[in-house]
Each structure stands twice: as C-alpha cells, then as structure tokens.
Amino acid sequence: MDPSLLAVGWSGEPAIVVSALRAGVWHTLASHGDLDAVRPWASVTKLATALAAAIDVEDGRARLDDAVGPEGSTLAHLMSHSSGLGLEASDPVVAPATKRIYSNYGIDLAAAHLSAGTDLATWLDRRVVAPLSMTSTHLVGRASEGLVGSTRDLAAFAREWIAPTLVSAHRRDVSATAYLPELAGIVPGFGRFTPCPWGLGVEIRGEKQHWMGDWPARSFGHFGRSGTLALVSVDEGLCVVATSTVEFGPWAHDLWPTWTSNVRQFAGAS
C-alpha cells in the first residue's frame, strides 16, 4: 500500500496512523488526515475500560473472580461478554459462560464495580487517560462507548498495548488471551463465529474472517459504530488506528477486511 493511498475507500474524512515498534523505538510508518480532531471512539472505548480493569486487578483493587452481574457471573465474565447479559439492560439474560453475547450493559456494570463509586470519567482519567498524556481525550457518558478524543491520542493508546507502561506484560497478555475460548458468538456488523474468541475487553482475531483481515490470530482490538478502529499485533509490534466522520456501515464492512490486510502488508515492507 502506497501511504498516499491509505484513505482510499474510506467514507468521510478519516484520520489514520500506522505505527511500528522496531528495536525499541516507535516509528510512524504512515498517517493521514487531521490527527488532532476530536471524534467519538464509540465502542473502542471498551479497550480503555479493559486497560483500566487490568490496572485495578494488577494493583489488587479488584479480582477477576469478583461476583458481579447476574447470578454466577464474575468480573471476567462481564469483561469477556460471557456473563449472559444482552446488549442492553432490557435484553434477555442467559446462563453465564454459555454464549458470547456482546454487551454494552455488561461492560458498564464492570466499570461501575471497578470505579467503586468514583465518577466514571474520573476513574478512567486517573487509570488511563492522564498517565498516557491523552490530553484531548475524555469520557462522556458510558464506560462502554463514551470516550471522545483525537486520533493522535488513540495511536498513543494503541502503542501502550504493545509496550505497556501501566501494567505488566503478563497482565496485558491475560487481558488479550481468549476467555472461555470455545464460546460461539456474534461480532456486531460481521456475523456469527464459532468460536468467537474475546479477551477481557478486547476482541481477539483467532480464525475469524472479518474486519481484522489477515492479521495474526493473536491480534486484538476493537471497532466502534462511529467508524473508529484500533488493531494491535503485539508479536509484530504493529498497530493501526483510524477515526472517521462517517459512522460504521456497509462501506466499512466491505472495506476493512482488505484494508487492514493491506496495511499489514505495507508495514511489513516498510
């Protein structure tokens, strides 16, 4: 992929950053658009909540086996969309650990448990936003989808998953390892997968054929209905982030599988 073609196929006015860690030094391999424009991250917010959760668990303020949510559910179930809760509070509930049901409500419950009465925006700022100097980023509303911030901040955040400074590499790996890996489920916008691996707040590619293209099976990330995405390969030291002025739709469903594959090919040749 020629860097000048980075935004071809995107709707609206995307902002994109491709970063690689090589010999301990970060390199921006390509970028496009207004990296300082503040845009909604939508469900990419879940990656920040996941990191904040990992920090709280590593620091001993919470445990993955804390009982939270419906009977039999734990913090780990909530974070991995395996608690049995539906997308929102009014949706039907099934037994924990039986299905991978994508749940905004579950992530919100997890964040409420972790923040322990602290304002959610303050909690997330203290754990993640301020320590990473994400000066344009703040939470507006729900911990499952409320962050707004710049693409530049999103790139810095994605890099943290590859070379963590706020948690140990071991704790990062726990978050990015499939929890109940055999569960089937639906990735919103891309359909049903059996299995449908998910870590503790991060979607893991596994063998899915979808928006993550041909990235390695251990790659992980998230996308949001705002047209935002973040995709990370720790093994390759590679990450790509993008925001858009157009919400997720058929354009993204059709573009992203090939686009993310081309980005990876470009990075490997750079």
Sequence and secondary structure as in RCSB ss.txt:
>XXXX:A:sequence
MDPSLLAVGWSGEPAIVVSALRAGVWHTLASHGDLDAVRPWASVTKLATALAAAIDVEDGRARLDDAVGPEGSTL
AHLMSHSSGLGLEASDPVVAPATKRIYSNYGIDLAAAHLSAGTDLATWLDRRVVAPLSMTSTHLVGRASEGLVGS
TRDLAAFAREWIAPTLVSAHRRDVSATAYLPELAGIVPGFGRFTPCPWGLGVEIRGEKQHWMGDWPARSFGHFGR
SGTLALVSVDEGLCVVATSTVEFGPWAHDLWPTWTSNVRQFAGAS
>XXXX:A:secstr
  GGGTTTT SS  EEEEEEEETTEEEEEEEES TT EEE GGGHHHHHHHHHHHHHHTTS  TT B SSTT BH
HHHHTT SS  SSTTS    TTS B   HHHHHHHHHHHHTTS HHHHHIIIIITTTT TT EE S TTT EEEE
HHHHHHHHHHHHS SSS HHHHHHHTS SSTT  EEETTTEEESS  B SSSEE TT  STTTT  TT EEEE T
TS EEEEETTTTEEEEEE SS SSHHHHHHHHHHHHHHHHHHHH 
